[in-house]
């Protein structure tokens, strides 16, 4: 996994790229932890009380562990060199600007989609539409940060939403308990995808750091 194309940078710039990679990955892991846990909450709503409180506690536990991992990456980045050339600084500034644009576009699209679904009285489509928008937003980020796993994350989120709409029945009986199958599948599926992405980010940055250290 690559966290910026570092081969054409000076040694100082590569060190700063790694610093930014640690910081960015830490933020990314926290993002995956928080939003993954929120999606798990959506899945829990679909269970309608089944598995309470064990499912809730498990989701919270995973989220907390991932937040701790993300914080540890950010803390590690603060100990690294922050010296960089003007050219390297411009590249970082451009990356930050493009990331903000993608994030803003995602928020606007989600807001518009929710408004439209409410307007046409199709509120049951909102979770799936949000999953697709979130999935699509990972695709430009994959190119921007050179993190290939984001491509898989984006595609899987979109596919999960489509499968939920087209194949999954509205309800499923577990014993005598009725579960809202689309909500549960989408919620827990998105949570699993995001949590797995966060874990992959952590493992990837650790491997990249070890490889660059060996090269030096």
C-alpha positions as CSV (number, residue, x, y, z in Angstrom):
1,X,0.0,0.0,0.0
2,X,1.3,3.4,-0.9
3,X,0.6,6.6,1.1
4,X,1.9,9.2,-1.4
5,X,4.2,8.6,-4.4
6,X,7.4,9.1,-2.3
7,X,10.0,8.0,-4.8
8,X,10.5,11.5,-6.3
9,X,11.0,13.3,-3.0
10,X,14.1,14.2,-1.1
11,X,15.0,12.4,2.1
12,X,13.5,15.3,4.2
13,X,10.4,15.3,2.1
14,X,9.9,11.6,2.4
15,X,10.2,11.9,6.2
16,X,7.5,14.5,6.1
17,X,5.3,12.4,3.8
18,X,5.6,9.6,6.4
19,X,4.7,12.0,9.1
20,X,1.7,13.1,7.2
21,X,0.9,9.5,6.3
22,X,0.9,8.6,10.0
23,X,-1.3,11.6,10.9
24,X,-3.6,11.0,7.9
25,X,-3.9,7.3,8.6
26,X,-4.6,8.0,12.2
27,X,-7.4,10.4,11.3
28,X,-8.6,7.8,8.7
29,X,-8.7,5.0,11.3
30,X,-10.7,7.3,13.7
31,X,-13.1,8.2,10.9
32,X,-13.6,4.5,10.1
33,X,-14.1,3.7,13.8
34,X,-16.7,6.4,14.4
35,X,-18.7,6.0,11.2
36,X,-18.4,2.2,11.3
37,X,-19.8,2.3,14.8
38,X,-22.6,4.6,13.7
39,X,-23.4,2.2,10.8
40,X,-23.4,-0.6,13.3
41,X,-26.0,1.4,15.2
42,X,-28.2,1.4,12.1
43,X,-27.8,-2.4,11.9
44,X,-28.8,-2.6,15.6
45,X,-32.0,-0.6,14.9
46,X,-32.9,-3.2,12.3
47,X,-32.5,-6.0,14.9
48,X,-35.3,-4.3,16.9
49,X,-34.0,-5.5,20.3
50,X,-32.6,-8.9,19.3
51,X,-29.2,-9.6,20.8
52,X,-29.5,-6.7,23.3
53,X,-27.1,-5.6,24.9
54,X,-24.3,-7.9,23.6
55,X,-24.4,-6.6,20.0
56,X,-24.3,-3.0,21.2
57,X,-21.4,-3.6,23.5
58,X,-19.5,-5.5,20.9
59,X,-19.9,-2.6,18.4
60,X,-18.8,0.0,21.0
61,X,-15.8,-2.1,22.0
62,X,-14.6,-2.4,18.4
63,X,-15.1,1.4,17.9
64,X,-13.2,2.3,21.0
65,X,-10.2,0.0,20.2
66,X,-10.0,1.5,16.7
67,X,-10.1,5.1,18.1
68,X,-7.2,4.2,20.4
69,X,-5.2,2.9,17.4
70,X,-6.0,6.0,15.4
71,X,-4.9,8.3,18.3
72,X,-1.7,6.3,18.7
73,X,-0.8,6.9,15.0
74,X,-1.4,10.6,15.4
75,X,0.7,10.7,18.5
76,X,3.5,8.9,16.7
77,X,3.3,11.4,13.8
78,X,3.9,14.3,16.3
79,X,7.4,12.8,17.1
80,X,8.5,12.9,13.5
81,X,10.4,15.5,11.5
82,X,8.4,18.4,10.1
83,X,11.0,19.9,7.8
84,X,10.0,20.2,4.1
85,X,11.0,22.1,1.0
86,X,8.7,24.7,-0.5
87,X,7.8,22.2,-3.3
88,X,6.9,19.5,-0.8
89,X,4.8,22.0,1.2
90,X,2.8,22.9,-2.0
91,X,2.1,19.3,-2.7
92,X,0.8,18.7,0.8
93,X,-1.3,21.9,0.6
94,X,-2.8,20.7,-2.7
95,X,-3.6,17.3,-1.2
96,X,-5.3,18.9,1.8
97,X,-7.4,21.2,-0.5
98,X,-8.6,18.4,-2.7
99,X,-9.5,16.3,0.3
100,X,-11.6,19.1,1.7
101,X,-13.4,19.5,-1.6
102,X,-14.2,15.8,-1.7
103,X,-15.5,15.9,1.9
104,X,-17.6,19.0,1.3
105,X,-19.1,17.5,-1.9
106,X,-20.0,14.3,0.0
107,X,-21.8,16.3,2.7
108,X,-23.7,18.3,0.2
109,X,-24.8,15.3,-1.7
110,X,-25.9,13.5,1.4
111,X,-27.9,16.5,2.4
112,X,-29.5,16.8,-1.0
113,X,-30.3,13.1,-1.1
114,X,-32.0,13.1,2.3
115,X,-34.1,16.1,1.3
116,X,-35.2,14.5,-2.0
117,X,-36.1,11.2,-0.3
118,X,-38.1,13.1,2.3
119,X,-39.8,15.1,-0.4
120,X,-40.9,12.0,-2.4
121,X,-41.8,10.1,0.8
122,X,-39.1,7.4,0.3
123,X,-37.3,7.7,3.6
124,X,-36.5,4.0,3.6
125,X,-34.1,4.6,0.8
126,X,-32.0,7.1,2.8
127,X,-29.5,4.6,4.4
128,X,-28.8,3.0,1.0
129,X,-28.4,6.3,-0.8
130,X,-26.0,7.5,1.9
131,X,-24.0,4.3,1.7
132,X,-23.6,4.8,-2.1
133,X,-22.5,8.4,-1.7
134,X,-20.0,7.5,1.0
135,X,-18.8,4.6,-1.3
136,X,-18.3,6.9,-4.3
137,X,-16.4,9.5,-2.2
138,X,-13.8,6.9,-1.4
139,X,-12.9,6.6,-5.1
140,X,-11.2,10.0,-5.6
141,X,-9.6,9.7,-2.2
142,X,-8.0,6.4,-3.3
143,X,-6.4,8.3,-6.2
144,X,-5.5,11.3,-4.1
145,X,-3.8,9.4,-1.3
146,X,-2.6,6.4,-3.4
147,X,-4.4,4.1,-1.0
148,X,-5.7,1.2,-3.1
149,X,-7.9,-0.3,-0.4
150,X,-10.1,2.8,-0.8
151,X,-11.2,1.5,-4.2
152,X,-12.4,-1.7,-2.7
153,X,-14.1,0.1,0.2
154,X,-16.0,2.4,-2.2
155,X,-17.1,-0.4,-4.5
156,X,-18.1,-2.7,-1.7
157,X,-20.3,0.0,0.0
158,X,-22.1,0.7,-3.3
159,X,-22.6,-3.0,-4.1
160,X,-23.9,-3.6,-0.6
161,X,-26.5,-0.9,-0.9
162,X,-27.6,-2.2,-4.3
163,X,-27.8,-5.8,-3.1
164,X,-29.8,-4.6,-0.1
165,X,-32.3,-2.9,-2.3
166,X,-32.7,-5.6,-5.0
167,X,-32.4,-8.9,-3.2
168,X,-32.9,-8.7,0.6
169,X,-36.5,-9.2,1.9
170,X,-38.0,-6.5,4.0
171,X,-38.2,-8.7,7.2
172,X,-36.7,-11.9,8.4
173,X,-37.9,-14.0,11.3
174,X,-35.2,-15.2,13.8
175,X,-37.2,-17.6,15.9
176,X,-40.2,-15.5,16.9
177,X,-38.4,-12.2,16.5
178,X,-38.8,-10.1,13.5
179,X,-35.7,-8.3,12.1
180,X,-35.7,-5.5,9.5
181,X,-33.3,-7.3,7.2
182,X,-32.3,-4.5,4.8
183,X,-31.5,-2.1,7.7
184,X,-29.5,-4.7,9.6
185,X,-27.6,-6.0,6.6
186,X,-26.7,-2.5,5.4
187,X,-25.8,-1.2,8.8
188,X,-23.6,-4.1,9.9
189,X,-22.2,-4.6,6.4
190,X,-21.1,-1.0,6.1
191,X,-19.7,-1.2,9.6
192,X,-17.6,-4.3,8.8
193,X,-16.3,-2.7,5.5
194,X,-15.3,0.5,7.3
195,X,-13.7,-1.3,10.3
196,X,-11.8,-3.6,7.9
197,X,-10.6,-0.5,6.0
198,X,-9.4,1.1,9.2
199,X,-7.5,-2.1,10.2
200,X,-5.9,-2.2,6.7
201,X,-4.8,1.4,7.0
202,X,-3.1,0.7,10.3
203,X,-1.3,-2.4,9.0
204,X,-0.4,-0.6,5.8
205,X,1.2,2.4,7.5
206,X,3.1,0.1,9.8
207,X,4.5,-1.9,6.9
208,X,5.3,1.3,4.9
209,X,7.2,2.8,7.9
210,X,9.2,-0.4,8.4
211,X,10.1,-0.5,4.7
212,X,11.3,3.1,4.5
213,X,13.3,2.7,7.7
214,X,15.0,-0.3,6.2
215,X,15.8,1.6,3.0
216,X,17.5,4.4,5.0
